[in-house]
Amino acid sequence: MKYAVCILVLLLAAWPAAAQGPGDMMPIRLWPQIVKYLELTPQQMLELGRIQAEWNLYLAAKSRRVAQVERELRVVTMAEVLDPLGLGLRYMELEAICRESRDTDRKYHERARKLMSEAQQAKLAVLEQAYRLLPVIAEADAAKLVDAPLPGLNLGALGPMARPYPGCRFGPPPQPQPQPMTPASEPEN
């Protein structure tokens, strides 16, 4: 009964946002498998729904701005005389939106993670380990070593860029790779 009430509250919370118009708002997803796996409480479900609704509103606003900037870019690019400052400013704005979106997404992830208990955090760690294995599973499937459940799925595309952010034209900046420790670089105790 508690879960039914939470689902009803989530749907009612999403209703005004859905009235904004087509394409403005993504629907709030309900997660029956994750609710069961993590044993989410009704309060956690409600808070996660709020976080997702906020993220969807944020994405909708940023996506509208990106579409507007891209229209402006088309106009400036098609002009008889190119305006390098106009082009540069618009491309710079797209990159700023992209970076802000990545940072905002990270903050929403942190907010959601703070809702979890220690036992739920441990279960999330298991999911993260499994997620990191998806590209290996795809290769093992291609080598006919395992029979992956979703043939043809490009699991190699999963990762940081599997979730496109508004304004992003390129992947995230490369992360520095940890260097192996050599005897000369080992820390002293």
PyRosetta script that sets phi, psi and omega in degrees:
from pyrosetta import init, pose_from_sequence

init()
pose = pose_from_sequence("MKYAVCILVLLLAAWPAAAQGPGDMMPIRLWPQIVKYLELTPQQMLELGRIQAEWNLYLAAKSRRVAQVERELRVVTMAEVLDPLGLGLRYMELEAICRESRDTDRKYHERARKLMSEAQQAKLAVLEQAYRLLPVIAEADAAKLVDAPLPGLNLGALGPMARPYPGCRFGPPPQPQPQPMTPASEPEN")
pose.set_psi(1, -40.4)
pose.set_omega(1, 179.9)
pose.set_phi(2, -59.6)
pose.set_psi(2, -41.3)
pose.set_omega(2, -178.3)
pose.set_phi(3, -67.4)
pose.set_psi(3, -37.5)
pose.set_omega(3, 178.3)
pose.set_phi(4, -62.9)
pose.set_psi(4, -39.7)
pose.set_omega(4, 177.9)
pose.set_phi(5, -65.3)
pose.set_psi(5, -42.7)
pose.set_omega(5, 178.9)
pose.set_phi(6, -62.3)
pose.set_psi(6, -43.2)
pose.set_omega(6, 179.5)
pose.set_phi(7, -63.0)
pose.set_psi(7, -42.0)
pose.set_omega(7, 178.2)
pose.set_phi(8, -62.0)
pose.set_psi(8, -43.3)
pose.set_omega(8, 179.5)
pose.set_phi(9, -63.8)
pose.set_psi(9, -41.9)
pose.set_omega(9, 178.5)
pose.set_phi(10, -61.7)
pose.set_psi(10, -43.1)
pose.set_omega(10, 179.8)
pose.set_phi(11, -66.0)
pose.set_psi(11, -40.1)
pose.set_omega(11, 178.0)
pose.set_phi(12, -66.9)
pose.set_psi(12, -36.0)
pose.set_omega(12, 178.3)
pose.set_phi(13, -66.7)
pose.set_psi(13, -32.6)
pose.set_omega(13, -178.3)
pose.set_phi(14, -81.7)
pose.set_psi(14, -19.2)
pose.set_omega(14, -174.2)
pose.set_phi(15, -57.7)
pose.set_psi(15, -50.2)
pose.set_omega(15, 179.7)
pose.set_phi(16, -61.8)
pose.set_psi(16, -36.3)
pose.set_omega(16, 180.0)
pose.set_phi(17, -67.8)
pose.set_psi(17, -34.4)
pose.set_omega(17, -179.6)
pose.set_phi(18, -69.0)
pose.set_psi(18, -21.0)
pose.set_omega(18, -179.5)
pose.set_phi(19, -78.8)
pose.set_psi(19, 1.0)
pose.set_omega(19, -177.4)
pose.set_phi(20, -71.3)
pose.set_psi(20, -22.6)
pose.set_omega(20, -179.1)
pose.set_phi(21, 129.2)
pose.set_psi(21, 161.1)
pose.set_omega(21, -177.0)
pose.set_phi(22, -67.0)
pose.set_psi(22, 139.0)
pose.set_omega(22, 177.4)
pose.set_phi(23, 81.5)
pose.set_psi(23, -8.4)
pose.set_omega(23, -178.5)
pose.set_phi(24, -82.0)
pose.set_psi(24, -28.9)
pose.set_omega(24, -170.8)
pose.set_phi(25, -139.0)
pose.set_psi(25, 130.8)
pose.set_omega(25, 173.3)
pose.set_phi(26, -84.1)
pose.set_psi(26, 146.5)
pose.set_omega(26, -179.2)
pose.set_phi(27, -68.9)
pose.set_psi(27, 151.6)
pose.set_omega(27, 176.4)
pose.set_phi(28, -77.1)
pose.set_psi(28, 129.5)
pose.set_omega(28, -179.4)
pose.set_phi(29, -88.3)
pose.set_psi(29, 145.8)
pose.set_omega(29, 171.3)
pose.set_phi(30, -105.4)
pose.set_psi(30, 143.5)
pose.set_omega(30, -171.0)
pose.set_phi(31, -120.1)
pose.set_psi(31, 78.8)
pose.set_omega(31, -175.7)
pose.set_phi(32, -62.4)
pose.set_psi(32, -37.9)
pose.set_omega(32, -178.8)
pose.set_phi(33, -68.9)
pose.set_psi(33, -42.9)
pose.set_omega(33, -177.9)
pose.set_phi(34, -72.9)
pose.set_psi(34, -32.9)
pose.set_omega(34, 176.0)
pose.set_phi(35, -60.0)
pose.set_psi(35, -44.9)
pose.set_omega(35, -179.2)
pose.set_phi(36, -69.8)
pose.set_psi(36, -47.6)
pose.set_omega(36, -176.3)
pose.set_phi(37, -62.3)
pose.set_psi(37, -46.1)
pose.set_omega(37, -177.9)
pose.set_phi(38, -88.6)
pose.set_psi(38, -7.7)
pose.set_omega(38, -177.2)
pose.set_phi(39, 55.7)
pose.set_psi(39, 53.9)
pose.set_omega(39, -178.7)
pose.set_phi(40, -67.9)
pose.set_psi(40, 141.5)
pose.set_omega(40, 175.8)
pose.set_phi(41, -82.7)
pose.set_psi(41, 162.1)
pose.set_omega(41, 176.2)
pose.set_phi(42, -56.9)
pose.set_psi(42, -38.4)
pose.set_omega(42, 178.9)
pose.set_phi(43, -64.4)
pose.set_psi(43, -41.0)
pose.set_omega(43, 178.0)
pose.set_phi(44, -64.2)
pose.set_psi(44, -41.5)
pose.set_omega(44, 178.4)
pose.set_phi(45, -61.3)
pose.set_psi(45, -42.3)
pose.set_omega(45, 179.9)
pose.set_phi(46, -63.8)
pose.set_psi(46, -45.1)
pose.set_omega(46, 179.7)
pose.set_phi(47, -65.8)
pose.set_psi(47, -41.1)
pose.set_omega(47, 177.0)
pose.set_phi(48, -64.0)
pose.set_psi(48, -36.8)
pose.set_omega(48, 175.8)
pose.set_phi(49, -63.9)
pose.set_psi(49, -39.4)
pose.set_omega(49, 177.7)
pose.set_phi(50, -64.7)
pose.set_psi(50, -43.6)
pose.set_omega(50, 179.8)
pose.set_phi(51, -61.0)
pose.set_psi(51, -44.4)
pose.set_omega(51, -179.8)
pose.set_phi(52, -65.2)
pose.set_psi(52, -39.9)
pose.set_omega(52, 179.1)
pose.set_phi(53, -63.3)
pose.set_psi(53, -42.6)
pose.set_omega(53, 177.3)
pose.set_phi(54, -62.1)
pose.set_psi(54, -43.6)
pose.set_omega(54, 179.8)
pose.set_phi(55, -62.6)
pose.set_psi(55, -42.0)
pose.set_omega(55, 179.4)
pose.set_phi(56, -63.4)
pose.set_psi(56, -41.0)
pose.set_omega(56, 177.0)
pose.set_phi(57, -64.3)
pose.set_psi(57, -41.9)
pose.set_omega(57, 178.2)
pose.set_phi(58, -60.3)
pose.set_psi(58, -49.5)
pose.set_omega(58, -179.5)
pose.set_phi(59, -60.2)
pose.set_psi(59, -41.1)
pose.set_omega(59, -179.7)
pose.set_phi(60, -61.6)
pose.set_psi(60, -44.6)
pose.set_omega(60, -179.7)
pose.set_phi(61, -64.5)
pose.set_psi(61, -45.5)
pose.set_omega(61, -178.9)
pose.set_phi(62, -67.1)
pose.set_psi(62, -37.6)
pose.set_omega(62, 179.5)
pose.set_phi(63, -65.1)
pose.set_psi(63, -38.4)
pose.set_omega(63, 176.7)
pose.set_phi(64, -63.4)
pose.set_psi(64, -42.2)
pose.set_omega(64, -179.6)
pose.set_phi(65, -66.2)
pose.set_psi(65, -40.6)
pose.set_omega(65, 178.6)
pose.set_phi(66, -61.2)
pose.set_psi(66, -43.5)
pose.set_omega(66, 179.0)
pose.set_phi(67, -60.8)
pose.set_psi(67, -40.5)
pose.set_omega(67, 179.3)
pose.set_phi(68, -65.7)
pose.set_psi(68, -44.6)
pose.set_omega(68, -179.8)
pose.set_phi(69, -64.3)
pose.set_psi(69, -39.0)
pose.set_omega(69, 178.5)
pose.set_phi(70, -66.1)
pose.set_psi(70, -34.5)
pose.set_omega(70, 174.1)
pose.set_phi(71, -64.8)
pose.set_psi(71, -42.9)
pose.set_omega(71, 178.2)
pose.set_phi(72, -62.2)
pose.set_psi(72, -40.4)
pose.set_omega(72, 178.7)
pose.set_phi(73, -61.0)
pose.set_psi(73, -40.7)
pose.set_omega(73, 179.1)
pose.set_phi(74, -61.7)
pose.set_psi(74, -44.9)
pose.set_omega(74, -179.4)
pose.set_phi(75, -62.8)
pose.set_psi(75, -46.9)
pose.set_omega(75, -178.4)
pose.set_phi(76, -65.9)
pose.set_psi(76, -38.8)
pose.set_omega(76, -179.6)
pose.set_phi(77, -69.0)
pose.set_psi(77, -35.9)
pose.set_omega(77, -177.6)
pose.set_phi(78, -82.4)
pose.set_psi(78, -7.4)
pose.set_omega(78, -179.5)
pose.set_phi(79, -62.4)
pose.set_psi(79, 152.7)
pose.set_omega(79, -178.6)
pose.set_phi(80, -64.7)
pose.set_psi(80, -38.9)
pose.set_omega(80, 177.3)
pose.set_phi(81, -112.3)
pose.set_psi(81, 123.3)
pose.set_omega(81, -178.6)
pose.set_phi(82, -70.9)
pose.set_psi(82, 141.0)
pose.set_omega(82, 177.2)
pose.set_phi(83, -110.9)
pose.set_psi(83, 95.4)
pose.set_omega(83, -176.0)
pose.set_phi(84, -60.5)
pose.set_psi(84, -36.0)
pose.set_omega(84, 178.9)
pose.set_phi(85, -66.8)
pose.set_psi(85, -42.7)
pose.set_omega(85, 178.2)
pose.set_phi(86, -61.8)
pose.set_psi(86, -43.2)
pose.set_omega(86, 177.8)
pose.set_phi(87, -64.7)
pose.set_psi(87, -48.2)
pose.set_omega(87, -177.3)
pose.set_phi(88, -60.3)
pose.set_psi(88, -43.7)
pose.set_omega(88, -179.6)
pose.set_phi(89, -63.4)
pose.set_psi(89, -39.1)
pose.set_omega(89, -178.9)
pose.set_phi(90, -70.4)
pose.set_psi(90, -41.7)
pose.set_omega(90, 176.6)
pose.set_phi(91, -65.2)
pose.set_psi(91, -36.9)
pose.set_omega(91, 177.7)
pose.set_phi(92, -64.6)
pose.set_psi(92, -40.1)
pose.set_omega(92, 178.7)
pose.set_phi(93, -64.5)
pose.set_psi(93, -40.7)
pose.set_omega(93, 177.3)
pose.set_phi(94, -60.2)
pose.set_psi(94, -42.9)
pose.set_omega(94, 179.5)
pose.set_phi(95, -67.1)
pose.set_psi(95, -37.3)
pose.set_omega(95, 177.8)
pose.set_phi(96, -64.7)
pose.set_psi(96, -40.4)
pose.set_omega(96, 177.5)
pose.set_phi(97, -63.7)
pose.set_psi(97, -42.7)
pose.set_omega(97, 179.3)
pose.set_phi(98, -59.4)
pose.set_psi(98, -50.3)
pose.set_omega(98, -178.6)
pose.set_phi(99, -64.6)
pose.set_psi(99, -41.4)
pose.set_omega(99, 178.2)
pose.set_phi(100, -62.9)
pose.set_psi(100, -38.7)
pose.set_omega(100, 179.8)
pose.set_phi(101, -64.3)
pose.set_psi(101, -43.5)
pose.set_omega(101, 177.3)
pose.set_phi(102, -60.1)
pose.set_psi(102, -45.7)
pose.set_omega(102, -179.9)
pose.set_phi(103, -63.7)
pose.set_psi(103, -41.8)
pose.set_omega(103, 179.9)
pose.set_phi(104, -65.6)
pose.set_psi(104, -41.2)
pose.set_omega(104, 177.7)
pose.set_phi(105, -60.0)
pose.set_psi(105, -44.1)
pose.set_omega(105, 179.2)
pose.set_phi(106, -61.1)
pose.set_psi(106, -40.0)
pose.set_omega(106, 179.5)
pose.set_phi(107, -65.8)
pose.set_psi(107, -39.9)
pose.set_omega(107, 177.6)
pose.set_phi(108, -66.0)
pose.set_psi(108, -37.7)
pose.set_omega(108, 175.7)
pose.set_phi(109, -61.3)
pose.set_psi(109, -44.5)
pose.set_omega(109, 179.5)
pose.set_phi(110, -61.8)
pose.set_psi(110, -42.7)
pose.set_omega(110, 178.1)
pose.set_phi(111, -60.1)
pose.set_psi(111, -44.1)
pose.set_omega(111, -179.6)
pose.set_phi(112, -66.1)
pose.set_psi(112, -41.1)
pose.set_omega(112, -179.4)
pose.set_phi(113, -64.4)
pose.set_psi(113, -33.3)
pose.set_omega(113, -179.9)
pose.set_phi(114, -66.5)
pose.set_psi(114, -18.6)
pose.set_omega(114, 179.0)
pose.set_phi(115, -75.5)
pose.set_psi(115, -18.1)
pose.set_omega(115, -172.0)
pose.set_phi(116, -85.9)
pose.set_psi(116, 145.9)
pose.set_omega(116, 174.5)
pose.set_phi(117, -77.0)
pose.set_psi(117, 174.5)
pose.set_omega(117, 179.1)
pose.set_phi(118, -62.7)
pose.set_psi(118, -40.8)
pose.set_omega(118, 179.2)
pose.set_phi(119, -64.3)
pose.set_psi(119, -39.5)
pose.set_omega(119, 178.2)
pose.set_phi(120, -68.5)
pose.set_psi(120, -36.4)
pose.set_omega(120, 176.9)
pose.set_phi(121, -61.5)
pose.set_psi(121, -39.8)
pose.set_omega(121, 178.8)
pose.set_phi(122, -64.1)
pose.set_psi(122, -40.9)
pose.set_omega(122, 178.2)
pose.set_phi(123, -66.6)
pose.set_psi(123, -36.0)
pose.set_omega(123, 176.8)
pose.set_phi(124, -65.5)
pose.set_psi(124, -36.7)
pose.set_omega(124, 178.0)
pose.set_phi(125, -62.0)
pose.set_psi(125, -37.6)
pose.set_omega(125, 176.6)
pose.set_phi(126, -63.7)
pose.set_psi(126, -43.6)
pose.set_omega(126, 178.3)
pose.set_phi(127, -61.8)
pose.set_psi(127, -40.9)
pose.set_omega(127, 179.6)
pose.set_phi(128, -64.5)
pose.set_psi(128, -39.9)
pose.set_omega(128, 177.1)
pose.set_phi(129, -63.0)
pose.set_psi(129, -43.1)
pose.set_omega(129, 179.1)
pose.set_phi(130, -63.4)
pose.set_psi(130, -39.7)
pose.set_omega(130, -179.9)
pose.set_phi(131, -61.6)
pose.set_psi(131, -40.9)
pose.set_omega(131, 179.9)
pose.set_phi(132, -65.3)
pose.set_psi(132, -21.8)
pose.set_omega(132, 179.6)
pose.set_phi(133, -84.1)
pose.set_psi(133, -10.0)
pose.set_omega(133, -176.4)
pose.set_phi(134, -56.0)
pose.set_psi(134, -44.4)
pose.set_omega(134, 177.7)
pose.set_phi(135, -63.6)
pose.set_psi(135, -34.1)
pose.set_omega(135, 177.9)
pose.set_phi(136, -66.8)
pose.set_psi(136, -40.6)
pose.set_omega(136, 177.7)
pose.set_phi(137, -61.5)
pose.set_psi(137, -42.0)
pose.set_omega(137, 179.3)
pose.set_phi(138, -61.7)
pose.set_psi(138, -42.8)
pose.set_omega(138, 178.5)
pose.set_phi(139, -66.4)
pose.set_psi(139, -41.1)
pose.set_omega(139, 178.8)
pose.set_phi(140, -63.6)
pose.set_psi(140, -36.2)
pose.set_omega(140, 176.7)
pose.set_phi(141, -66.1)
pose.set_psi(141, -44.1)
pose.set_omega(141, -179.7)
pose.set_phi(142, -64.0)
pose.set_psi(142, -32.7)
pose.set_omega(142, 179.3)
pose.set_phi(143, -84.3)
pose.set_psi(143, 4.3)
pose.set_omega(143, 179.7)
pose.set_phi(144, 63.5)
pose.set_psi(144, 29.9)
pose.set_omega(144, 177.0)
pose.set_phi(145, -89.9)
pose.set_psi(145, -29.9)
pose.set_omega(145, 176.7)
pose.set_phi(146, -135.0)
pose.set_psi(146, 161.6)
pose.set_omega(146, 176.5)
pose.set_phi(147, -107.6)
pose.set_psi(147, 91.5)
pose.set_omega(147, -178.1)
pose.set_phi(148, -65.7)
pose.set_psi(148, 144.9)
pose.set_omega(148, -174.8)
pose.set_phi(149, -68.7)
pose.set_psi(149, -18.9)
pose.set_omega(149, -177.2)
pose.set_phi(150, -123.9)
pose.set_psi(150, 79.3)
pose.set_omega(150, -178.0)
pose.set_phi(151, -60.6)
pose.set_psi(151, 141.7)
pose.set_omega(151, 178.2)
pose.set_phi(152, 86.3)
pose.set_psi(152, -8.8)
pose.set_omega(152, 178.8)
pose.set_phi(153, -72.1)
pose.set_psi(153, 128.8)
pose.set_omega(153, 179.9)
pose.set_phi(154, -83.3)
pose.set_psi(154, 83.8)
pose.set_omega(154, -178.7)
pose.set_phi(155, -70.4)
pose.set_psi(155, -19.7)
pose.set_omega(155, 177.9)
pose.set_phi(156, -66.6)
pose.set_psi(156, -19.3)
pose.set_omega(156, 179.9)
pose.set_phi(157, -79.6)
pose.set_psi(157, -10.5)
pose.set_omega(157, -179.9)
pose.set_phi(158, -73.5)
pose.set_psi(158, 152.7)
pose.set_omega(158, -179.8)
pose.set_phi(159, 135.5)
pose.set_psi(159, -158.9)
pose.set_omega(159, -174.8)
pose.set_phi(160, -56.8)
pose.set_psi(160, -33.5)
pose.set_omega(160, -177.0)
pose.set_phi(161, -93.9)
pose.set_psi(161, 2.1)
pose.set_omega(161, 176.2)
pose.set_phi(162, -66.5)
pose.set_psi(162, -21.1)
pose.set_omega(162, 179.9)
pose.set_phi(163, -111.0)
pose.set_psi(163, 98.0)
pose.set_omega(163, -177.5)
pose.set_phi(164, -72.2)
pose.set_psi(164, 140.0)
pose.set_omega(164, 177.2)
pose.set_phi(165, -104.9)
pose.set_psi(165, 151.3)
pose.set_omega(165, 178.8)
pose.set_phi(166, -59.5)
pose.set_psi(166, 133.6)
pose.set_omega(166, 175.3)
pose.set_phi(167, 85.8)
pose.set_psi(167, -9.8)
pose.set_omega(167, -177.0)
pose.set_phi(168, -77.5)
pose.set_psi(168, 124.3)
pose.set_omega(168, 177.9)
pose.set_phi(169, -108.2)
pose.set_psi(169, -19.6)
pose.set_omega(169, -177.3)
pose.set_phi(170, -132.0)
pose.set_psi(170, 166.2)
pose.set_omega(170, 179.8)
pose.set_phi(171, -69.1)
pose.set_psi(171, 173.0)
pose.set_omega(171, 177.7)
pose.set_phi(172, -66.9)
pose.set_psi(172, 158.7)
pose.set_omega(172, 178.6)
pose.set_phi(173, -60.5)
pose.set_psi(173, 145.4)
pose.set_omega(173, -178.4)
pose.set_phi(174, -62.5)
pose.set_psi(174, 140.3)
pose.set_omega(174, 178.2)
pose.set_phi(175, -85.1)
pose.set_psi(175, 139.3)
pose.set_omega(175, 178.1)
pose.set_phi(176, -65.0)
pose.set_psi(176, 134.7)
pose.set_omega(176, 179.7)
pose.set_phi(177, -84.8)
pose.set_psi(177, 137.2)
pose.set_omega(177, 178.6)
pose.set_phi(178, -64.5)
pose.set_psi(178, 135.7)
pose.set_omega(178, -179.4)
pose.set_phi(179, -87.4)
pose.set_psi(179, 138.2)
pose.set_omega(179, 176.8)
pose.set_phi(180, -64.8)
pose.set_psi(180, 144.3)
pose.set_omega(180, -178.3)
pose.set_phi(181, -80.7)
pose.set_psi(181, 132.8)
pose.set_omega(181, 174.8)
pose.set_phi(182, -105.5)
pose.set_psi(182, 162.6)
pose.set_omega(182, -179.6)
pose.set_phi(183, -54.9)
pose.set_psi(183, -32.9)
pose.set_omega(183, -178.4)
pose.set_phi(184, -74.5)
pose.set_psi(184, -24.7)
pose.set_omega(184, -175.6)
pose.set_phi(185, -101.4)
pose.set_psi(185, 0.9)
pose.set_omega(185, 179.6)
pose.set_phi(186, -66.1)
pose.set_psi(186, 138.3)
pose.set_omega(186, 179.2)
pose.set_phi(187, -69.1)
pose.set_psi(187, 147.3)
pose.set_omega(187, 178.6)
pose.set_phi(188, -90.0)
pose.set_psi(188, 142.0)
pose.set_omega(188, 178.0)
pose.set_phi(189, -95.6)
pose.dump_pdb("model.pdb")
